[in-house]
């Protein structure tokens, strides 16, 4: 199925990677200057996300799909995991090439230094998308306390093991955003994404602190469907598989994996994303997919799309780079493709909804699974073959 990210690469996709890599070595692109070099940091078990924690300037956290979070201390791997929840996580990478279940990402509360709160997204043993809170140990910055686990919500995801979404990120106001896929292999495809009574195919927004009446989280009053038809947790909808999204100041960049023809990036002000319908399943990128199934609101078109020429299959969303040590990428939105592994970038112009100067970074990372951003604008990459790297000056 098109758009697989975490499943094993098919033979066709692997061949495309080899062909593209060979072309870079022998063709004109071999003479181009890469935008960055790679510093290899270590090998992990199917890494799905890389991040850092407020105040922990010497630590890098690597999320592993089977259910562990590992550490790099001063860029040297620590043997003991920060967190091990393999017993809670459903991850069967060898059963189905489309399988995208597992431990998907994590996010630290803005006040992590004092509250010690962090959150993880994973598929649980019932196949649901689950969000849990944990605390770091008070006396050890390199260990989570499993006994502090607090389950916030579990979103039913019946009938399919793909399109789980799973990105977590906090905004400057301490609100937690959650991406969810559209339910995967369903008929008709994408139906939950346009349904405001489903939490699938959405960006959700919650205050993760306990609420009234025993509720595990709070609903921000400013959420668009509070007091309106639709579930209160929904912030935006009409998404197929928003595997990765990121914030850049007051803007949000949502990279949505397409069906068979288009990959897209929605880059706009957070206030404009509030209540937005990003079009799926009526649209796939800038193309009509099923005009008989529009969303409740008019579709917001993407800023940027690309097709599947050259073996491309699934966008891996990244970050706007703010790092003067990487001048060829500074101020540009960095993204990649899961099948070709090619890193590319463009300059976003939210005021005009234009993506300017899309170009290759001349870096290939086969099986790219995720980006991460660290202190001082450091950019990390992860690949399903286990490699985690840091981008360095070329």
ABEGO torsion letter per residue (X at the ends): XBGBAABBBBAAAAAAAAAAAAAAAABAAAABBBABBBBBAEBBBGBABBBBBBGBAABBBBBBAAGBBBBBBGGBBBABBABBAAAABBBBAAABAABABEBABBBBBAAAAAAGBBBBBBBBAAGBBBBBBBBBBAABAABBBAAABBBABBBBBBGBABGAEGBBBBBAAGBBBBBBBAGEBBOBBGAAAABAABABGBBBBBBABBBBGGBABBBBAABAABGBBEBAABABBGBABBABBBBBEABBBBBBBBBAABBBBBBBBAAAABGBBAGOAABBEABBABAABBBABBBBBBABBBBABGGBABBBBBBBBBBAABAAABGBBBBBBAAAGBBBBBBBBAAAGBBBGBBBAGBBBBGBABBBBBBGGBBBBBBAAGBBBBBBBX
